[in-house]
């Protein structure tokens, strides 16, 4: 797989919640919980199921950080 995205996180699918058009795919990335919102069509095309090994790729123009006071 060749892609330009540099932020790649290996993960395992631990749950999928399917809506009418969007699937929320819950991932375990070395103990860190991530959730990817993708189309149901994409989830089906990728053959995603619990236990699937995936690579989460993050491409964003903005990132926000917060701190507790």
C-alpha positions in Angstrom: 0.0 0.0 0.0 1.5 3.3 -1.1 -0.1 6.5 0.3 1.2 10.0 1.0 -0.2 10.2 4.5 2.6 10.2 7.1 0.5 9.7 10.2 -0.1 6.0 10.2 -1.2 4.1 13.3 -1.5 0.3 13.2 -4.6 -0.9 15.0 -7.2 -3.7 15.5 -10.9 -3.3 14.9 -12.7 -3.9 18.2 -16.2 -2.8 17.2 -18.3 -1.5 14.4 -21.6 0.5 14.8 -23.4 0.8 11.5 -25.8 3.6 10.8 -27.7 4.2 7.6 -24.8 5.8 5.8 -21.9 6.0 8.3 -20.1 3.3 10.2 -18.2 4.2 13.4 -15.2 1.8 13.6 -13.7 1.5 17.0 -10.0 0.7 17.0 -7.5 -0.4 19.6 -4.1 1.1 18.8 -1.7 -0.4 21.4 -4.2 0.3 24.2 -5.3 3.7 22.8 -9.0 3.9 21.7 -9.6 5.5 18.3 -12.9 5.8 16.4 -13.0 6.3 12.6 -16.2 7.5 11.0 -16.3 6.0 7.4 -19.1 5.2 5.0 -20.9 1.9 5.4 -20.0 1.2 1.8 -16.3 1.7 2.6 -16.5 -0.6 5.6 -18.1 -3.3 3.4 -15.6 -2.8 0.6 -12.7 -3.2 3.1 -14.3 -6.3 4.6 -14.0 -4.9 8.1 -15.0 -7.0 11.1 -14.0 -7.3 14.7 -10.4 -8.5 14.8 -9.4 -7.0 11.5 -5.9 -5.5 11.4 -5.9 -2.0 9.9 -3.7 1.0 9.5 -5.4 4.2 10.7 -4.2 7.2 8.6 -4.7 10.7 9.9 -4.7 13.6 7.4 -5.9 16.9 8.9 -5.1 20.6 8.3 -5.8 21.5 11.9 -5.2 20.0 15.3 -6.5 21.4 18.6 -5.0 20.9 22.0 -6.3 21.6 25.5 -4.9 21.7 29.0 -6.5 21.6 32.4 -6.2 24.7 34.6 
